[in-house]
Amino acid sequence: MTDTQTAAGTLPHITDQFRGVLVDAEQLPPDAEFVVALRRSLDAWTADGYRLVWLKLPLARAALVPIAVEHGFVYHHANEDDVMLTRKLVDDAFVPTHATHYVGVGGVVI
């Protein structure tokens, strides 16, 4: 992953080796500025050839979920303290599924 980016006024983010963008949840702008920053970011990331955006929103910022959904984000998974949303920037972007089970395996060799 690369360092946090703020190029072209985009939301603070890091990128991964799969041409994905992970928005930095700790540095989200105030709610009133989020819409403009999100639109600008999506346009810039699409123009730069990124494939997928991951948007993790803490419960304290849950008011941003409807805004993100209006801009094409869908739910990926939720934890006790946050929700993860994704948005494909290209039709064939791969979105891995979220683990739904834990499997334990043990063995004894004598």
N, C-alpha and C positions, 0 to 999 in steps of 0.2 A: 504494500500500500504506500501511496505517496503521502507527503505531508499535507496538512490542512491547506485548502485552497480558498481564495476569495476573489479569483480572477473575474473581471468584467462584472463586478457587483453581485456575484452569485452567492447563494447561501454557503456558509463555511462547510467544507466537505473534504473527504479523502476519496481517492480513487483506488480501484483494485486492478489486478492483472487481467480481469475479464471485461474491461472497459465499463465497469460499473461505478456508480457514485454512491457514497454513503454520507448522508448529511450529518453534520456534527450536532447532535441533540443538545449538547451543553452550550452551544453558541447561537441558538435560534433567536431571531430578532423578536421584538415585541409583537403581539398579535396583530396590531394595526399595520405593521410594516411587512408582515409575513406574506400576504397575498402578492404584493408587488415583487418582493424578492423571489418568491416561488416562480412566478411567471417568467421573470428575467432569467432565472436559473435554468428552468426547463428549456427555454429557447436557446440559451448558450450551450447547454450540455448536448442538446440535439444537434446543433450546428457543429460542435466539436467531435461528433461521432460516438458519443457514449451510448450504451445500450440499455441500461437499467438504472433506476434510482431507488435506493433504500432510504426510507424516512422513518426514523424511530422517534416516537413522541412520548415523553413521560406523561403520566396521568395528570400532572399539574398543568400540562399544555393540551389537554384533551379537546379544548375548544377549537384547535387547529385541524382536528380530524375531518369535519365536514368540508372545510376549505380544501384540504388535500384531495378528498374524494371528488369534489367538483372539478379538480384538475387532473382526473384520471387515475388516481391512486386507488389500490385495492388492498384489503387486509391480507397480510401474510401470516402473522401470528401475534399472540398477546401473552404477556407475562403479568405478574402481580403489579408491577410498577410502570409498565409501558406497553405500547402497541407498536408493531412494525408494519409499515405499509410499503408497497412497491408500485412502481410505474415503469412499464416497458417504454423505452424511447424508440425501439424498432420492433417490428412485429415478431421476429424470430428470436428475441432475447430469451435466454433460459433463466427460469426462476426455480431454484431448488426448493423442494418441499421442506416443511418444518417437521422435525421429529415429533412423533405423537406417543411413542412408547420407549421404555427403557428395557433392555434385555440384559440379564446377568448370566454369566456363564462361569462355572467353576469346575475344577478338576483336581484329582489327587493321583499322583503317580508314585508307586512304591517299588 
